Amino acid sequence: MAFRLLKIFTLLFVLIFFDSCQYSSDCDFTSVVYFDADSAYSYIEKQVNFGSRIPNSDAQEQCAFYLQNKLESFGANVIIQNANVTRFDGENLKMINIIGQYYPEKERRILLFAHWDSRYFADMAPEGEDKFIPVTGANDGASGVGVLLEIARQIEIKEPNVGIDIIFFDAEDQGQPLYLDIYDEKAWCLGSQFWCENPHVENYDALFGISLDMVGTKDAVFQRDDNSRYFNNSVVKKMWEIGQKLGHEEYFVENLSKPILHDHVFVSQLAGIRSIMIIDNENSKNIPYFDMWHTHNDDISGIDKNTLKAVGETVLTFLYCEK
């Protein structure tokens, strides 16, 4: 606990210091980074084929086994965290966090993470559809995991200068339905909250964290959310600059968005690891995310390989640029 408090106090100082800094990229963009969008797509499709990956389901067990095996096949040292967590309505949920360590001997590390569960409620489904049938979550959940699996495959082939930890957090999307007049921030992101209190390595630390979610739909727009800029504006600037220099400026836009509550907030606040998020967060229909968000239409038909390639290339280039 004392170590965690020290990290949080240090974080406050670093936030003030880094916010005044300007990032200037020294990446070598003549070196081609390979990211296979077809592979990432296949990993997303496989998750969706299990069905809704909600806690306490057969699909959860099957998909957890699949993700563990994929990380191990890509050379990761895999750690599984099993725990019971409580949903907002008192329901006991089996939670499974899946952690892959790459190059654990390296002290300088970067944390990559995404949530792999899908939504228990289709609370944004149109009138007439059953809101209590779980969604398959191709974009909201599976897309970030699919991109990270392909990144895992690539960093086994070509070693980066830093160690990498990849975490697939469970029970991120089990918060209260939006049609209920209640809201509790801590009802969300249960897997990451558990990990922050129980890291897979004692006194675990990383240079920073990068979260991916909703990174698979056609014409996705990744604005810079205010929480990401608050926690680590230097990394935000670097990531978006790389994306734009790689020719993905239609995705990595200059626009700013309101603060977003996702795993990156808890990892920053509770674990003291300054984290950012890449998420499709621009919509003109008075909803915060993409059109199919929290509906039964969030299926594999909405996944676009061009978007996966843009995100994967950008994040991989970022990792290989880290000295």
N, C-alpha and C positions, 0 to 999 in steps of 0.2 A: 504493500500500500504506500509506504514512504517513497519507493522508487517511482510509482505512478504519479504521486503528488508532485515530485520533483520535475517529472517530465511535463506535467500540465503547467506548472509555473514557468518552466523554460519555454514552453510553447507560447505563452503570452508575450514573453520578451521577443521571441523569434518572429511572431506575427507582426509586431510593431516594426522590427528591423527590416524584414523582407518586403513589407508593403511599400517601403520607400525606395526599393531597389528596382532597376529596370533590367530586364533580361535581354541579352543579345546572343542569338544562337551562333554556336561555332560548329554545328553539325556538318558533316560531309555528305551533301545530298547527291554527290556523283556515285556513291556506293549504293547499289540497288538492294533494298530490303525485300525479301520474298515473303508474301503472305498469301496463302491459298484460300480464297473465298469459297471455293467449292467444298473444301474440307470443313470450314467453319459452318457452312450451310448444312452439311450432312450431320454434324454434331448437334445442331439445333433440331433438325428433323428427328433424330433418334430420341432426343428428350421428349419431344411432343408426342411421339408414337407410344411412349409409356402411358400417356394420359395426363391428367391433372396431378402435378407433383405436390400434393398437399400433405401436411403432416398426418401421420397415422394411417396412411394409405399403402396399398400394395405398390402403386406407382412410385411412391417415395422410396421404398426399399429397393425396387428394381433400378431406379435411376441412380440412387446413391452408389449402388454396386457398379453400375456402368461408369460413372464419373471417377470413382476410385481406380477402376481398372485402366481407364484411359490415361489418367495422370501417371500411373505406374508404368504403363507401356511407353510413355514418353520420358521415362527416366527420373521421375520425381520420387522423393521419399515422402510417402503419404501418411498423414496422421488423421484419424477420425475422432471427432468429438461427438459423443452421444450424451444427450441430456433431456430432461423434461422441463418444459417451459409452460407458462400459463397464458392462454389467449385472453383477450379483453373480457370475454363473457364467462371466464372461469374454467373453460375447457382445458384439460391437460393435453399438451401436444408433445409428441416425440420429435426432437430436433436433432438433425445430423449435419454438423459442419465438416466439410471435406477440405483438407489442407495439403498442398503440395509444396515441398521444399526443393529448390534448385540451387546447387552449389552452396550447401550449408556452411562450408568452410569460410566463405567470404563474409567479412564483418559488415561491410557496407551493403545494405539490402534495400530493395524496393518491394512494397506490398501491393499486389494486384488483387482485386476482389469483385465479385458479383453475387447476386442472390440467385439460387437455383429453384426455389419453390415457386409455385404458381398460386393465383388468387383463389381463396375459398369461396368468395362471393363474386357474382357478376353484377356488381352494384351499379355499373354504368350501362347495363343492358337496356334497350328500349322497352317501353311499356308493352306488355303482352308476352315478354320472354321471362323464363324462370330465373330470377336473380340468385337462387340458391343452388344452382348447378355450378360447380367449380369450372374455371376457365383453363384452357390448355397453356396459355402464356407463352406463345412462341416468341414474341418480342419482349414482353414484360417478364423477364427472367431468363428464358433459354438463350436469347441472342447474346447477352453479355457473357454467359458461360461458354457458348460456342466459339466466340472470338478468343476468349482466354485459353480454351483448349488448343486452338490452332497456334496461339502464341507459345503455349507450353511445348508443342511439337517443334517449333522453330528454334526456341532457345536451347533445346537439347542438342540440336544440330549445330548451331552456332552460338558459342558461349559469350554472354555479355560480360562487361567489366565488373558488374555487381551481382550479388546474389539476389534471387527472386523467390518470393513466397506468393503462391496463388491460393486464395481462399474462396470456396463456394459456400456462402452463408445460407443457412436455412431460415425459415420462418420470418422472412423480411416482410412478406405481403399479407400477413394474417391480422392486420389491424381492423378496427371497427368499420362496418359498411358506411359509405358516405351518406346514405339516406337516413341514418340515425343521427339524432341531434346530440351526439356526444363526441368528444375528441380527446385522446390522450396520446401524446407523442411517443411515450414509452411502450405503447401497445404495438408499435411497429418495430421492425429490425431486431427481433428477439435473438436471432442467431449471432449477430454482430455484438449486441450488448453482452451476451454470454461470453463470447470470445474475449472481449475487452477485459472482463473480470477474470477470465481463465485462459490466458494466452497459451499457445501450444509450446512455447519455449519460455522458461522463466526469465522475467525481465526483458522480454522481446522488445526490440526496437527496429525501426526502419527509417530511412531518410525521409520518406513520405509514402502516401498511399494513393492509388488510382482505382476508382470504381467505375464499372461499366454497367449500364442498364438501358434497355430500350434502344439498342444500337443497330436495329436490323431492317427498319421499314424504308420503303422507297421515299426519296425526297426528305429524309430526316434532316432536322436542323438542330445543331448542338450549340445552344447559347451558353454563355459563361454564367453559371448560377452564382448568386451572391454569396452563398455559404462557401463554395469552392474558392472564390476570390478572397474571402475573409481568411480562410484557413491557410491557403497557400497560393497567393496570387502569382508568385514567381513561376511555379510549375504550370499554372493555367496559361500564362503568357507563352511559355516554352512550348506546351502541347499545341496550342492553337496556331502558333507561328509555324511549327513543323507541318501541321495539317495543311495550312495554306500554301506553304512552299512546295509541298508534294502535289499540289494541284487539286486539293479537296476543299477549296474555299467555299463552295456552295453548301458544305456540311458544317465546317468550322467557321462560324460567322462571328462578326465583331459584336453582335447584339448582347445585351446583358439581360438576365432574367432575375426574378425574385428568388429568395432563398428556397432551396429544396431540401426537405427532410428525407434523407436516405442513409444507408449504412455509413457513408463518408462522414456524416456529422458525428455519429457515436464514436467511430474510430478516432476522429480528431479530438473530441472532447473527453472521452473516457480513457482511451489508450495513449493520448498525447502524440499520435502520429498524424501529422498535418496532411490531410487527404483532399483530393479533388474528385469531381465526377464528370463523366461524359454521358449525357443523356439527351434524348430527343425531347425537348421541352418548349417547343413553339407550336401553338395551335390557335387557329382563328375561330374555333367553335365554342368558345367559353368553357373549355376543359383544359386542364394543365398539360396534357400529354397528347399522344397520337390518337387518331380517330377511333381505333379499336380498343383503346385502353379499358381494362376491366370489363370487357364484353366477351361473348362467345365467338366473336369474329377475329380474336387475336390468335390466329392459327398460322400454319406454315405458309399459306398463300400470300401472307403479307410480308414475308421476308425477302429482301432484295440483296443480291450478292454484291452489287456496286457499293452499297452502304457498308456492308461488312468489310469489304476491301479497304474502303477509305479509313474506317476506324482501326482495323488491324494494322495496316501499313503505318499509320500515324503513331500508334502506341509502340509498335516494334521499333520504328526509327528512333523514337524517344528513348527507349531502353538502351539501344546500342550507342546512342550519343552520350549516355551517362558515363562519365570518366571515373 
